[in-house]
Amino acid sequence: MVTCEDCGRSGHPSCMQLEGVGDVFRSYPWKCIECKTCEICREKGDDVSCAS
C-alpha cells in the first residue's frame, strides 16, 4: 500500500490502476490527488482541471 504524506490516506496501487509502481511510490513522499499541488498553478487537487 502507499500512504499520502499529508492526509494519511492509503491505497493499493493496483486498486488505483497503477500496478507495478508501488515500490516507486514508496521511495519518495507520495501525495494523493486531493493533497498534491499543481506544478503550474500551485493549487491543490487534480492538475488536469488547471486553467493555466
N, CA, C and O of each residue as an XYZ file, in Angstrom:
208
protein
N       0.833     -1.180      0.000
C       0.000      0.000      0.000
C       0.877      1.242      0.000
O       2.016      1.223      0.466
N       0.323      2.311     -0.528
C       1.006      3.602     -0.477
C       0.170      4.529      0.398
O      -1.055      4.416      0.437
N       0.830      5.438      1.095
C       0.157      6.333      2.031
C       0.532      7.773      1.717
O       1.707      8.090      1.533
N      -0.473      8.647      1.658
C      -0.262     10.069      1.406
C       0.467     10.688      2.595
O       0.071     10.496      3.744
N       1.527     11.425      2.312
C       2.299     12.054      3.398
C       1.538     13.182      4.081
O       1.855     13.521      5.221
N       0.542     13.777      3.420
C      -0.203     14.891      4.018
C      -1.397     14.418      4.841
O      -1.497     14.743      6.025
N      -2.305     13.653      4.230
C      -3.561     13.313      4.910
C      -3.568     11.914      5.507
O      -4.429     11.602      6.329
N      -2.624     11.066      5.109
C      -2.546      9.727      5.662
C      -3.424      8.693      4.977
O      -3.446      7.535      5.394
N      -4.154      9.088      3.925
C      -4.955      8.106      3.185
C      -4.030      7.080      2.567
O      -2.919      7.395      2.141
N      -4.507      5.848      2.525
C      -3.716      4.761      1.948
C      -4.518      4.042      0.885
O      -5.749      4.056      0.894
N      -3.803      3.416     -0.030
C      -4.470      2.634     -1.059
C      -3.518      1.663     -1.713
O      -2.302      1.850     -1.691
N      -4.086      0.624     -2.296
C      -3.295     -0.329     -3.066
C      -3.043      0.255     -4.449
O      -3.990      0.696     -5.101
N      -1.810      0.272     -4.915
C      -1.545      0.763     -6.267
C      -2.391      0.045     -7.323
O      -2.814      0.662     -8.300
N      -2.637     -1.246     -7.133
C      -3.443     -1.979     -8.109
C      -4.884     -1.480     -8.123
O      -5.504     -1.469     -9.187
N      -5.433     -1.072     -6.999
C      -6.796     -0.530     -6.931
C      -6.869      0.853     -7.573
O      -7.925      1.278     -8.042
N      -5.731      1.548     -7.589
C      -5.673      2.869     -8.211
C      -5.263      2.766     -9.679
O      -4.931      3.768    -10.311
N      -5.289      1.548    -10.211
C      -4.904      1.250    -11.591
C      -3.461      1.677    -11.866
O      -3.155      2.210    -12.932
N      -2.582      1.437    -10.895
C      -1.167      1.773    -11.002
C      -0.309      0.557    -10.679
O       0.674      0.653     -9.944
N      -0.694     -0.591    -11.240
C       0.029     -1.827    -10.962
C       1.514     -1.675    -11.307
O       1.868     -1.033    -12.296
N       2.361     -2.262    -10.495
C       3.789     -2.308    -10.779
C       4.581     -1.078    -10.381
O       5.796     -1.051    -10.578
N       3.941     -0.062     -9.828
C       4.691      1.141     -9.455
C       4.644      1.436     -7.953
O       5.076      2.502     -7.516
N       4.126      0.506     -7.176
C       4.051      0.698     -5.732
C       5.405      0.959     -5.106
O       5.524      1.814     -4.228
N       6.433      0.238     -5.541
C       7.780      0.448     -4.993
C       8.289      1.850     -5.303
O       8.978      2.455     -4.482
N       7.958      2.369     -6.474
C       8.360      3.736     -6.836
C       7.665      4.731     -5.913
O       8.311      5.641     -5.393
N       6.345      4.570     -5.699
C       5.608      5.478     -4.816
C       6.157      5.446     -3.397
O       6.214      6.479     -2.730
N       6.554      4.285     -2.939
C       7.070      4.170     -1.574
C       8.489      4.723     -1.435
O       8.997      4.820     -0.318
N       9.136      5.085     -2.538
C      10.515      5.570     -2.486
C      10.614      7.087     -2.294
O      11.715      7.618     -2.141
N       9.491      7.778     -2.299
C       9.500      9.224     -2.072
C       8.233      9.621     -1.321
O       7.319      8.803     -1.220
N       8.139     10.836     -0.794
C       6.951     11.256     -0.040
C       5.765     11.492     -0.979
O       5.558     12.604     -1.466
N       4.999     10.441     -1.222
C       3.874     10.462     -2.162
C       2.690     11.237     -1.594
O       2.460     11.222     -0.385
N       1.929     11.923     -2.471
C       0.713     12.633     -2.081
C      -0.440     12.167     -2.961
O      -0.273     11.942     -4.160
N      -1.609     12.027     -2.350
C      -2.796     11.634     -3.104
C      -3.269     12.801     -3.975
O      -2.781     13.923     -3.839
N      -4.213     12.529     -4.860
C      -4.688     13.553     -5.797
C      -5.329     14.746     -5.096
O      -5.280     15.865     -5.606
N      -5.935     14.513     -3.922
C      -6.546     15.618     -3.197
C      -5.514     16.515     -2.515
O      -5.788     17.690     -2.273
N      -4.349     15.987     -2.206
C      -3.328     16.737     -1.462
C      -2.197     17.273     -2.330
O      -1.522     18.224     -1.936
N      -1.978     16.689     -3.489
C      -0.848     17.138     -4.302
C      -1.083     18.550     -4.812
O      -2.227     18.982     -4.954
N      -0.009     19.265     -5.087
C      -0.068     20.639     -5.560
C       0.301     20.676     -7.031
O       1.291     20.073     -7.446
N      -0.499     21.388     -7.822
C      -0.251     21.529     -9.251
C       1.069     22.273     -9.471
O       1.331     23.285     -8.821
N       1.879     21.779    -10.371
C       3.158     22.414    -10.685
C       2.960     23.739    -11.412
O       3.866     24.573    -11.419
N       1.800     23.952    -12.024
C       1.549     25.163    -12.808
C       0.927     26.260    -11.956
O       1.471     27.360    -11.858
N      -0.226     25.957    -11.332
C      -0.963     26.998    -10.604
C      -0.756     26.952     -9.094
O      -1.219     27.847     -8.387
N      -0.066     25.922     -8.582
C       0.230     25.751     -7.154
C      -1.016     25.512     -6.307
O      -0.957     25.655     -5.086
N      -2.151     25.149     -6.925
C      -3.364     24.820     -6.203
C      -3.383     23.323     -5.909
O      -2.825     22.529     -6.666
N      -4.020     22.945     -4.818
C      -4.171     21.526     -4.503
C      -5.273     20.952     -5.356
O      -6.219     21.649     -5.723
N      -5.145     19.679     -5.670
C      -6.171     18.963     -6.426
C      -5.659     18.494     -7.762
O      -4.459     18.542     -8.035
N      -6.569     18.042     -8.588
C      -6.251     17.456     -9.882
C      -5.769     18.527    -10.858
O      -6.541     19.416    -11.215
N      -4.499     18.463    -11.303
C      -3.979     19.481    -12.202
C      -4.545     19.367    -13.610
O      -4.272     20.234    -14.439
N      -5.327     18.326    -13.913
C      -5.997     18.222    -15.194
C      -7.008     19.357    -15.335
O      -7.259     19.835    -16.441
N      -7.586     19.786    -14.215
C      -8.582     20.850    -14.249
C      -7.947     22.242    -14.148
O      -8.664     23.240    -14.075
N      -6.636     22.316    -14.143
C      -5.929     23.596    -14.045
C      -6.228     24.440    -15.281
O      -6.121     23.961    -16.410
N      -6.596     25.675    -15.064
C      -6.954     26.572    -16.160
C      -5.726     27.209    -16.808
O      -5.854     27.857    -17.847
N      -4.558     27.042    -16.229
C      -3.354     27.685    -16.758
C      -2.854     27.004    -18.007
O      -1.848     27.423    -18.578
